[in-house]
Amino acid sequence: MGVANLLAGIGVLLLGSVVAFFASRLPYKAEYGPGPGFLPLWIGVALIACAIATIIKAVRHYGHEEGRFIQPKTRQVAFVLVTLMITFLLVPVLGLSLGLALFTGLTMRTTGRHGWIFCVLVAVATVAAVRFIFGYGLDIPLPKGYIGL
C-alpha cells in the first residue's frame, strides 16, 4: 500500500505542477476581479500540497503497512475515471447536460447500490441544478452538442 500511495502522490504532484505552470501563464487579475488564472493556480497549489503530504506519509510509513497494492475498490475508482474521461470526450456530441446526466446516472448505478429510478431522478435533478445555477443564475452558456441539449 505504501508504494501505491507513493506513486499516487508523485502522479498528483506532476498533475498539480502542470496545472500551476499553465495557470501562471494566464492573467491572475482582471478588471472585474479574479482573472482566468486565479482558480487554476490555487487548485494546482492545493494539489501540490496534498501530493507532498501524501509522499511524506508514504515514505515515513514505507515497510510498516501491510496490504495489497491494488485495493478492492480500485476497480470502481478506475471505472469512474474512465467514465468521466469518456463523458468529457462526448460533450461536443451530446452536450454538457446529457453528458452530465449519463455520467451521474451510470456511475451511481454501477458503483453504488441504487435503483434505476433513483439514479435517473438524481441525474435529472443534477442537470436541472447545473442549468439553473450556470445558465440562469450566472448567465454562463453551457456547451451544447449536436443534439442541442
C-alpha positions in Angstrom: 0.0 0.0 0.0 2.9 2.4 0.7 4.2 2.0 -2.9 0.7 2.8 -4.3 0.5 5.9 -2.1 3.9 7.0 -3.2 3.1 6.5 -6.9 -0.2 8.3 -6.5 1.5 11.2 -4.7 4.1 11.5 -7.4 1.3 11.4 -10.1 -0.7 14.1 -8.3 2.5 16.2 -7.8 3.1 16.1 -11.5 -0.5 17.0 -12.3 -0.5 19.9 -9.8 2.8 21.2 -11.2 1.4 21.2 -14.7 -1.8 22.9 -13.7 0.1 25.5 -11.7 2.6 26.1 -14.5 -0.1 26.7 -17.2 -2.3 28.7 -14.8 0.6 31.0 -14.1 0.7 31.9 -17.8 -2.9 33.2 -17.5 -3.8 36.7 -16.1 -4.1 36.4 -12.3 -6.3 39.5 -12.0 -8.8 41.1 -14.3 -10.7 44.4 -14.3 -13.7 42.8 -12.7 -11.9 40.8 -10.1 -10.0 37.5 -10.2 -8.7 36.6 -13.6 -8.8 33.3 -15.5 -5.6 32.1 -13.9 -6.7 32.7 -10.3 -8.7 29.5 -9.6 -6.5 27.1 -11.6 -3.3 28.4 -10.0 -4.7 27.8 -6.5 -6.1 24.4 -7.5 -2.6 23.5 -8.7 -1.0 24.7 -5.5 -3.5 22.7 -3.4 -2.8 19.6 -5.5 0.9 20.1 -4.9 0.4 20.5 -1.2 -1.7 17.4 -0.9 0.7 15.4 -3.0 3.7 16.4 -0.8 1.8 15.4 2.3 0.9 12.0 0.7 4.5 11.4 -0.4 5.9 12.3 3.0 3.4 9.9 4.7 4.2 7.1 2.3 8.0 7.5 2.8 7.6 7.6 6.6 5.4 4.5 6.7 7.2 2.5 4.0 7.5 -1.1 5.1 5.2 -0.7 8.1 2.0 -1.1 6.3 0.7 -4.3 5.0 -1.9 -4.7 2.3 -2.3 -5.3 -1.4 -1.0 -2.8 -3.9 -4.4 -2.7 -5.6 -7.3 -2.4 -3.1 -10.7 -3.9 -3.8 -12.3 -0.5 -4.6 -9.6 0.3 -7.1 -11.7 -1.1 -10.0 -14.6 1.2 -9.1 -12.3 4.3 -9.0 -10.8 3.3 -12.3 -14.3 2.9 -13.8 -15.4 6.3 -12.6 -12.3 8.0 -14.0 -12.7 6.2 -17.4 -16.4 7.2 -17.5 -15.5 10.8 -16.7 -12.9 10.9 -19.4 -15.4 9.4 -21.9 -18.1 11.9 -20.8 -15.7 14.8 -21.5 -14.9 13.4 -24.9 -18.6 13.1 -25.7 -19.6 16.6 -24.5 -19.2 18.1 -28.0 -21.6 15.4 -29.4 -24.1 15.1 -26.5 -23.8 18.5 -24.9 -23.0 19.1 -21.3 -26.5 18.4 -19.9 -27.0 15.0 -21.5 -23.3 14.0 -20.8 -23.6 15.0 -17.2 -26.9 13.2 -16.8 -25.4 10.0 -18.3 -22.3 10.2 -16.1 -24.3 10.8 -12.9 -26.8 8.1 -13.6 -24.3 5.4 -14.8 -21.8 6.0 -12.0 -24.4 5.9 -9.4 -25.9 2.7 -10.7 -22.7 0.9 -11.3 -20.7 1.9 -8.2 -23.5 2.1 -5.7 -26.5 0.1 -4.8 -29.1 2.4 -6.1 -32.1 1.5 -8.3 -32.6 2.8 -11.8 -35.4 5.1 -10.8 -33.4 6.9 -8.1 -30.4 7.2 -10.4 -32.5 8.8 -13.2 -34.1 11.2 -10.7 -30.7 12.3 -9.3 -29.3 12.7 -12.8 -32.2 14.9 -13.9 -32.0 16.9 -10.7 -28.3 17.4 -11.1 -28.7 18.6 -14.7 -31.5 20.9 -13.6 -29.5 22.4 -10.8 -26.4 22.9 -13.0 -28.5 24.5 -15.8 -30.3 26.7 -13.3 -27.2 27.9 -11.5 -24.9 28.4 -14.5 -27.5 29.1 -17.2 -29.9 31.4 -15.3 -28.1 32.4 -12.1 -24.7 33.2 -13.5 -25.7 33.6 -17.2 -23.0 31.3 -18.4 -23.8 29.4 -21.5 -23.3 25.7 -21.2 -21.8 23.7 -24.1 -24.5 22.3 -26.5 -23.7 19.2 -28.6 -25.1 18.2 -31.9 -28.3 17.1 -30.1 -28.7 20.6 -28.7 -29.1 19.9 -25.0 
